[in-house]
Each structure stands twice: as C-alpha cells, then as structure tokens.
Amino acid sequence: MIQQQTFSTAAGSMVNAPLFGHARRGDFLLADGIAHLNHGSFGAVPRGVLEAVQEWQRRIEADPDTFFRRDLLALLHGAADRIAGFLGGRGGDWAFVENATSGLNAVIASLRLEPGDELLCLSQVYGAVGNALRYHAERAGARIVTVAVPVPFGDPAPLLDRLKAALGARTRLALFDHIVSGSAAVLPIADMAALCRKRGVPVAIDGAHAPGQIALDVPALGVQWYVGNLHKWAFAAKGTAVLWCAPERQAALHPTVISHDLGKGFPAEFAWTGTRDPSAWLAVPVALDYLAALAADAVRAHNAALARAAAALLIDAWGTEAAAAPEFRAAMVSVRLPLSAGADRDAAHRLIDRLRCDHAIAVNVAALDRALWVRVSAQIYNELDDYRRLAALGPRLLA
C-alpha cells in the first residue's frame, strides 16, 4: 500500500497524496547533487518503464522478421487504445509520433496552401513549430499572422479579443499552444477553438506539455488536431508522443515520411514509415500503469501545489512576478528575473548554462516581453528545498 503524506502549499491548503518528494527519487535514474527543476523540457523516465523498453527491444531482436511483419501493428493498436483511455476518444483516432514538433510538422505539411493564405499562431509559439509554419508559408506564398499573448497572463478576454480580430477569410489554420513553453500559462483552448469554429477555421493544438500535467479529454476540446508528448509528464520513454486527428480530417493527414502504407488510412500510415525502434511506444502502457498506481489526480494535485509554493518562494525572493496567474498554471511556473538589459534568447541560454554548470541547478529560461523568465517544474521527486537553492541565488543571477 502506498503511504500517504500531507503537503502544505504556500497558501496553507492541504493536499493528501501518495508519498512524493525525494523519497521518489529512487524511482528514477536522476543524479544526486543536482536540483532537477526542469522536468518540463525533457521529462524523466521511471526505472520500470526503462526496463519495459529494454524488454521490448529484446523481444524484437529475438525474431525481428516475425515481430515487424506480424506483431507490430496489433501491438501499436493496443497501445493506442490505452492512450484513448487516458486522453479520450477512440484508439483508431490516435497515432504515435516521436515528439510534438514531428506531429505538428505532419499537420502543417498536409495543408493545401495557396498564395495569400494565412497561418495563425501565438506570439509565444514554440520556436521549432514557428519555424515549420514559416517554412511552409514561404514555400506557398502564404503569410503568418501572430496573436500576442499578454505577459503576465491573468485574463483571457484580451487574448480572445485579439484572436477574434485576427481571424480572416484567408485563415487556413490556427495553431495554439495548450500550455505555453516560455510562460507556462495554461490557455483557454476550448474557448479559443470555439471562436475559430464560428469562422470555419480548423485548429491544431501543440499540447507538448499537457498530457499528464493536466486532465484531458481531447475530443471535447473541439479542435481538429492535437499533438501531445508523453515523455514529459506521462512518464513515457524519450521519443514518445501522440497525434489525435478528428475523423473527418484523417484522409488528408499524412506523416512527413511517406512510405509503403500511403493510402491505407490514419493511423496506419504513421505506424509504419520504415524500420525504427518502436519499443518506447510499446512501453506506454507501463508508463500509464505507473501514473495510475500513484493516482493521476493525486500526482497532478501534488505537482500543482508544489509549483504554487515554488512560485511564491521565488517571487518573494526576487521581488518580481509570475508569467501567469495561479488559475492559469499547473505544474510549471515562470518567474521574472529583476533584469531588463540584454534579455534575449542568447542571454537566456547563457543563464541556463551558468545555473547548470556553476550551481548544479537545471531550469529553463525564456526571454519574454523584454525580460528573462526562469521556468521551474514540479514533479513527484521534488521538494520545496530544491527551489530554495534557486531562490538563494537571486542577487548572483544579476551579475
């Protein structure tokens, strides 16, 4: 039986949860001596999931011909059914991809764009996805329309008003982040999708950070495509993401690698693009079992409460603010540094390196609204003392 502990947030509320904190570090291969505060970027894989991946690799190598010719597709379908149970919909509406960027590239590349068409995204679009939009827009003579996300984000009304004004007769796609990478803001995706639906604009969601971090029923959001990583917050192995496509859009969606199963339908085309190692995808049921054993609701509640406590600690230490109000945050928070000069992408990367190399603290840093924002994540292996190490460095961060 999993032990229970009581966790106190900065606001004084109490959350009962399975035993979390440093006692859970042993579930992972995380190195000692490092404050691992950046789960949101790359995740961390439980030992049991890694063992499942290795077991699948051994099974594949024992008889590769039988595995790839006879077994693989049925196994992937079974794993997709588990995804449907976790994120909603039917297993046949889900396909595996390597990461959110890969899935969104497939969505964008499947559009039939013409000169003068418009692709709409947010000002805080993830850099790699923004590059994909720009690449395909330039090839077709289309243009990118950007909707500014307020920083800090605390009221959806301005964003919804800007979105309404930006939608036009030539808008062919609206692409939104569910949880923004830089600011860690959880956006009102259902409301945003409803505005687009009234204008007849299809919507793709970059849910890189969402599965496992927040509760999800993807089909209920009213979008056409949703891509989410499982290797961040759902404890899957690296290179595991999923793509949901509304049934009426599946015939037009193809992977970026066209292979033997072209025309055989979604998700068959995504299941086979050539020989590759599918072991991480096949281990997804073990990752979901690990999350379920801890109780997914308890994990989310613990992580959100710890992120709120960490935010309060950093805001107090640095005398600044968070990039999103508490009601628009989950298990990540971005806190502004009291610094304005030189707040660009290069400065953000230098600070990431300095914190990692000089202080053994792993975080993400983003340049937003002419300031640097330090993003920390809260996962089951973290405790508040991990964030105190970062808070204590406030004055030195300015050097």
LINKA-V726804 format. One record per residue. N is the residue number from 1. PHI is phi in radians with two decimals (NA if undefined). NEAR is the number of other ideal C-beta (glycine too) atoms within 8 Angstrom. Layout:
# LINKA-V726804
N/PHI/NEAR ; N/PHI/NEAR
This chain:
# LINKA-V726804
1/NA/2 ; 2/-1.27/7 ; 3/-1.15/6 ; 4/-1.95/8 ; 5/-2.39/10 ; 6/-1.87/7 ; 7/-1.94/11 ; 8/-1.78/7 ; 9/-1.49/12 ; 10/-1.09/8 ; 11/-1.45/6 ; 12/1.65/6 ; 13/-1.31/7 ; 14/-2.04/8 ; 15/-2.19/10 ; 16/-1.50/7 ; 17/-2.64/13 ; 18/-0.98/11 ; 19/-1.06/10 ; 20/-2.10/12 ; 21/1.78/10 ; 22/-1.09/6 ; 23/-1.07/7 ; 24/-1.58/11 ; 25/-1.02/8 ; 26/-1.16/5 ; 27/-1.26/9 ; 28/-2.15/11 ; 29/-1.75/7 ; 30/-1.08/9 ; 31/-1.22/5 ; 32/-1.26/4 ; 33/1.51/4 ; 34/-1.92/9 ; 35/-1.46/10 ; 36/-1.49/12 ; 37/-1.98/13 ; 38/-2.26/12 ; 39/-0.99/15 ; 40/-1.09/13 ; 41/-1.36/8 ; 42/-2.28/8 ; 43/1.31/12 ; 44/-2.60/11 ; 45/-1.76/14 ; 46/-1.07/11 ; 47/-0.99/9 ; 48/-1.09/9 ; 49/-1.24/15 ; 50/-1.08/11 ; 51/-1.12/8 ; 52/-1.13/11 ; 53/-1.03/12 ; 54/-1.14/9 ; 55/-1.14/8 ; 56/-1.10/12 ; 57/-1.10/10 ; 58/-1.14/8 ; 59/-1.12/9 ; 60/-1.06/13 ; 61/-1.26/6 ; 62/-1.19/5 ; 63/-2.74/7 ; 64/-1.01/7 ; 65/-1.12/6 ; 66/-1.14/8 ; 67/-1.08/11 ; 68/-1.31/10 ; 69/-1.41/6 ; 70/-1.97/6 ; 71/-1.70/9 ; 72/-1.02/11 ; 73/-1.08/9 ; 74/-1.14/7 ; 75/-1.17/10 ; 76/-1.15/14 ; 77/-1.09/10 ; 78/-1.11/10 ; 79/-1.13/13 ; 80/-1.14/15 ; 81/-1.10/9 ; 82/-1.16/12 ; 83/-1.09/13 ; 84/-1.07/13 ; 85/-1.15/5 ; 86/-1.52/9 ; 87/-2.03/13 ; 88/1.77/8 ; 89/1.43/10 ; 90/-1.88/6 ; 91/-1.01/12 ; 92/-1.23/7 ; 93/-1.72/14 ; 94/-2.06/15 ; 95/-2.30/11 ; 96/-1.55/15 ; 97/-2.39/14 ; 98/-1.32/6 ; 99/-2.89/11 ; 100/-1.08/15 ; 101/-1.07/11 ; 102/-1.08/11 ; 103/-1.12/14 ; 104/-1.23/15 ; 105/-1.05/10 ; 106/-1.13/15 ; 107/-1.08/14 ; 108/-1.12/14 ; 109/-1.17/9 ; 110/-1.44/8 ; 111/-1.32/9 ; 112/-1.77/3 ; 113/-1.66/12 ; 114/-2.23/8 ; 115/-0.96/6 ; 116/1.61/8 ; 117/-1.17/13 ; 118/-2.19/12 ; 119/-1.98/17 ; 120/-1.82/15 ; 121/-2.53/14 ; 122/-1.67/12 ; 123/-1.09/7 ; 124/-1.79/11 ; 125/-0.95/13 ; 126/-1.05/12 ; 127/-0.95/6 ; 128/-1.13/7 ; 129/-1.23/14 ; 130/-1.04/11 ; 131/-1.11/8 ; 132/-1.11/12 ; 133/-1.05/14 ; 134/-1.12/9 ; 135/-1.04/8 ; 136/-1.28/14 ; 137/-1.13/14 ; 138/-1.13/8 ; 139/-1.12/7 ; 140/-1.69/10 ; 141/1.34/9 ; 142/-1.56/15 ; 143/-2.36/8 ; 144/-1.68/12 ; 145/-1.95/11 ; 146/-1.92/9 ; 147/-1.84/12 ; 148/-1.28/7 ; 149/-1.69/13 ; 150/-1.05/9 ; 151/-2.24/8 ; 152/-1.19/10 ; 153/-1.78/15 ; 154/-2.46/7 ; 155/-2.49/6 ; 156/-1.20/8 ; 157/-0.99/6 ; 158/-1.05/8 ; 159/-1.14/14 ; 160/-1.13/12 ; 161/-1.13/8 ; 162/-1.14/10 ; 163/-1.12/14 ; 164/-1.02/8 ; 165/-1.25/6 ; 166/-1.46/10 ; 167/-1.22/12 ; 168/-2.33/7 ; 169/-1.16/3 ; 170/-1.78/7 ; 171/-1.24/15 ; 172/-1.77/11 ; 173/-2.78/13 ; 174/-2.01/14 ; 175/-2.06/16 ; 176/-2.15/14 ; 177/-1.48/13 ; 178/-1.33/14 ; 179/-2.10/16 ; 180/-1.20/13 ; 181/-1.08/14 ; 182/-1.26/12 ; 183/-1.63/16 ; 184/1.14/16 ; 185/-1.34/12 ; 186/-1.57/10 ; 187/-1.56/15 ; 188/-1.38/8 ; 189/-1.07/11 ; 190/-1.07/9 ; 191/-1.19/9 ; 192/-1.15/15 ; 193/-1.14/13 ; 194/-1.10/9 ; 195/-1.08/12 ; 196/-1.16/13 ; 197/-1.10/10 ; 198/-1.12/6 ; 199/-1.67/8 ; 200/1.28/4 ; 201/-1.77/12 ; 202/-1.25/11 ; 203/-2.18/16 ; 204/-2.00/16 ; 205/-2.01/14 ; 206/-1.51/14 ; 207/-1.73/15 ; 208/-0.90/17 ; 209/-1.75/12 ; 210/-1.50/12 ; 211/-1.03/14 ; 212/1.68/12 ; 213/-1.47/13 ; 214/-2.30/9 ; 215/-1.24/6 ; 216/-2.40/11 ; 217/-2.25/8 ; 218/-1.05/13 ; 219/-1.05/9 ; 220/-1.26/7 ; 221/-1.28/11 ; 222/1.38/8 ; 223/-1.92/13 ; 224/-1.69/8 ; 225/-2.43/17 ; 226/-2.48/11 ; 227/-2.09/17 ; 228/-2.45/15 ; 229/-1.39/15 ; 230/-1.79/15 ; 231/-1.50/15 ; 232/-1.66/15 ; 233/-1.95/13 ; 234/-1.95/13 ; 235/1.19/13 ; 236/-1.40/13 ; 237/-1.30/13 ; 238/-0.99/8 ; 239/1.45/8 ; 240/-2.14/15 ; 241/-2.47/17 ; 242/-2.31/16 ; 243/-2.16/16 ; 244/-1.78/13 ; 245/-2.32/12 ; 246/-1.04/11 ; 247/-0.91/6 ; 248/-1.26/4 ; 249/-1.85/11 ; 250/-1.22/11 ; 251/-1.12/6 ; 252/-1.64/6 ; 253/-1.72/11 ; 254/-2.34/10 ; 255/-1.19/10 ; 256/-1.21/7 ; 257/-1.77/6 ; 258/-1.46/7 ; 259/-2.40/10 ; 260/-1.10/4 ; 261/-1.64/9 ; 262/-0.99/8 ; 263/1.55/5 ; 264/-1.57/6 ; 265/1.66/8 ; 266/-1.56/11 ; 267/-1.76/14 ; 268/-1.01/10 ; 269/-1.10/16 ; 270/-1.36/12 ; 271/-1.17/11 ; 272/-2.27/10 ; 273/-2.01/9 ; 274/2.30/6 ; 275/-1.20/3 ; 276/-2.72/5 ; 277/-1.54/6 ; 278/-1.63/12 ; 279/-1.09/12 ; 280/-1.12/14 ; 281/-1.17/10 ; 282/-1.26/12 ; 283/-1.52/14 ; 284/-0.99/14 ; 285/-0.99/10 ; 286/-1.20/10 ; 287/-1.09/17 ; 288/-1.20/12 ; 289/-1.12/8 ; 290/-1.07/12 ; 291/-1.10/12 ; 292/-1.16/8 ; 293/-1.12/7 ; 294/-1.45/11 ; 295/1.37/9 ; 296/-1.00/10 ; 297/-1.11/7 ; 298/-1.18/11 ; 299/-1.09/15 ; 300/-1.10/14 ; 301/-1.14/10 ; 302/-1.08/14 ; 303/-1.12/14 ; 304/-1.15/12 ; 305/-1.14/12 ; 306/-1.17/15 ; 307/-1.11/16 ; 308/-1.11/14 ; 309/-1.13/13 ; 310/-1.12/13 ; 311/-1.07/14 ; 312/-1.06/10 ; 313/-1.13/13 ; 314/-1.23/16 ; 315/-1.08/12 ; 316/-1.17/8 ; 317/-1.21/9 ; 318/-1.77/12 ; 319/1.14/6 ; 320/-2.18/9 ; 321/-2.70/7 ; 322/-1.60/13 ; 323/-1.40/16 ; 324/-2.59/16 ; 325/-1.16/9 ; 326/-0.93/8 ; 327/-1.26/4 ; 328/-2.04/10 ; 329/-2.25/16 ; 330/-2.25/12 ; 331/-1.72/14 ; 332/-2.28/15 ; 333/-2.59/15 ; 334/-1.92/16 ; 335/-2.08/16 ; 336/-1.30/12 ; 337/-1.46/12 ; 338/-1.33/8 ; 339/-2.60/10 ; 340/-2.16/5 ; 341/-1.17/4 ; 342/1.17/5 ; 343/-1.49/11 ; 344/-2.22/7 ; 345/-1.09/6 ; 346/-1.13/6 ; 347/-1.11/11 ; 348/-1.08/13 ; 349/-1.17/9 ; 350/-1.11/8 ; 351/-1.20/12 ; 352/-0.99/11 ; 353/-1.13/8 ; 354/-1.15/9 ; 355/-1.13/14 ; 356/-1.25/10 ; 357/-1.40/6 ; 358/-1.62/5 ; 359/-2.24/9 ; 360/0.97/6 ; 361/-2.16/12 ; 362/-1.78/9 ; 363/-2.47/12 ; 364/-1.90/10 ; 365/-2.29/13 ; 366/-2.19/12 ; 367/-1.73/12 ; 368/-2.37/11 ; 369/0.91/4 ; 370/1.10/4 ; 371/-2.57/11 ; 372/-1.70/13 ; 373/-2.14/15 ; 374/-1.59/13 ; 375/-1.77/17 ; 376/-1.99/16 ; 377/-1.95/13 ; 378/-2.13/13 ; 379/-2.26/10 ; 380/-1.10/11 ; 381/-1.62/13 ; 382/-1.67/13 ; 383/-2.34/7 ; 384/-1.10/9 ; 385/-1.06/6 ; 386/-1.05/11 ; 387/-1.44/15 ; 388/-1.10/9 ; 389/-1.05/11 ; 390/-1.23/15 ; 391/-1.05/12 ; 392/-1.18/7 ; 393/-1.52/11 ; 394/-0.74/10 ; 395/-1.07/6 ; 396/-1.27/6 ; 397/-1.10/9 ; 398/-1.46/8 ; 399/-1.17/4
